[in-house]
Amino acid sequence: MTRRLAQVAKKVGVSEATVSRVLNGKPGVSEATRQSVLTALDVLGYERPTQLRGERARLVGLVLPELQNPIFPAFAEVIG
């Protein structure tokens, strides 16, 4: 995805972060820049990866130091 963002950013003359802000509907981008980025996305045929479309995945990663201690699997159970 970064490579594609870089292509769009280069075409419009903005940073990859700006392209990302536009894609994610975040504030801090002028309307003119937003429209330029959206036009470039359309011209370049950008398609957002399926797993990133719409709402966030709402996934949580959990790294546990061990599974022998009963408290850690209990954490995983509560989160899941």
C-alpha positions in Angstrom: 0.0 0.0 0.0 2.8 2.4 0.8 4.1 2.2 -2.8 0.7 3.2 -4.1 0.4 6.0 -1.6 3.8 7.2 -2.7 2.6 7.3 -6.3 -0.5 9.3 -5.5 1.5 11.7 -3.2 4.1 12.3 -5.9 1.5 13.0 -8.5 -0.3 15.6 -6.3 2.9 17.0 -4.7 1.9 16.1 -1.1 3.2 13.8 1.5 2.1 10.2 1.9 0.7 11.2 5.3 -1.6 13.7 3.5 -2.9 11.0 1.2 -3.5 8.7 4.2 -5.4 11.5 5.9 -7.7 11.9 2.9 -8.3 8.2 2.6 -9.2 7.9 6.3 -11.3 11.1 6.4 -9.1 12.7 8.9 -9.0 16.5 9.5 -6.1 18.8 8.7 -6.3 18.7 4.9 -7.6 21.7 2.9 -10.6 21.0 0.7 -8.5 21.8 -2.4 -5.8 19.3 -1.5 -8.4 16.8 -0.6 -10.0 17.1 -4.0 -6.6 16.9 -5.7 -5.8 13.7 -3.9 -9.2 12.2 -4.6 -8.8 13.0 -8.3 -5.3 11.5 -8.4 -6.6 8.3 -6.7 -9.3 8.1 -9.3 -6.9 8.7 -12.2 -4.4 6.2 -11.0 -7.2 3.6 -10.4 -6.4 3.2 -6.7 -8.5 0.6 -5.0 -8.4 0.4 -1.2 -7.4 -3.1 0.0 -10.6 -5.0 0.9 -9.6 -5.4 4.6 -9.2 -1.6 4.9 -12.5 -0.6 3.4 -15.3 0.7 5.6 -14.9 0.5 9.3 -11.8 -0.5 11.1 -11.2 -4.1 11.8 -11.4 -3.5 15.6 -8.7 -6.2 16.2 -6.6 -6.3 19.4 -3.3 -8.0 19.5 -2.3 -9.6 22.8 1.2 -10.6 23.7 1.4 -12.7 26.9 4.6 -13.6 28.7 3.3 -17.1 29.5 0.2 -19.2 29.4 1.0 -21.3 32.5 -0.1 -18.6 34.9 -3.9 -18.6 35.0 -4.2 -14.8 35.1 -2.9 -14.4 31.5 -5.4 -16.7 29.8 -8.1 -15.0 31.8 -7.0 -11.7 30.3 -7.3 -13.1 26.8 -10.7 -14.5 27.6 -12.0 -11.2 28.9 -10.7 -9.3 25.8 -11.9 -11.9 23.3 
